Amino acid sequence: MEIINPNETKRELERMFTEGLGRTLSPYEHEILADIVAYPDEKRISFLEMMKELLNKHARIS
């Protein structure tokens, strides 16, 4: 598991959710991402990898 800087994680999650939802994120959604980024490295990176896998599977189905 590659250690990714928390700020990079936040930017990547913001991009993934913005593109996936087709809209900008609300202030509360930004707060949720900030909470996720504050997780310890292992949990934060696991969440990011899980979201990437979900989006890739969704892209293949569409």
N, C-alpha and C positions, 0 to 999 in steps of 0.2 A: 504494500500500500504506500503510495507516494505521499509524502508530507507536503501539503499545499498551504501556503500562507493564508491565514483567515480572511484577509482582504480580498485575495484572489478567489477564495471560495464564495464570498459574498457577491462579488461581481458576476461570477459564473452562475450562481443560483438566480440572481436577478435577471440575467440574460435568458436563462432556461425558462423561468416562469413567465417572463414578459413575452417571449416568442411562443411558448406553449399555450398561454392564455389569450394571446393576441391583443393585449392591452397593457397599460402601465399598472404598476402595483400600487395599492392603497397604502397610506401611512401605517395602518395596522399590519399589513402584509410585510412591509419593510421591517417592522418591529419583530415579527416572527422570524424573518431571516437573520436579523441581528442576534436573536436568542440562539438560533441554530449555530451561528458562527462562534458564539461564546462557548459552545460545548468543547470538551477536551478533544484533542486532535483526532483520536481514533473514532469517536462518535461522529464528529463533524465530517470527516472524510468518508465514513461509511454512509452517512446520509446523502452526501453528494454523489457517491457512486451508485447508490440505490436509485436516485432520481435520474441519473444518466441512463441506467438500464431501463427504467420505466419509459422514458421518452424514446429510447431507441426501439423498444418493443412496440410502442404506440405508432411510431413512424413506419415500421414495417407493415403494420396492420392497415394503416390508412392508404 
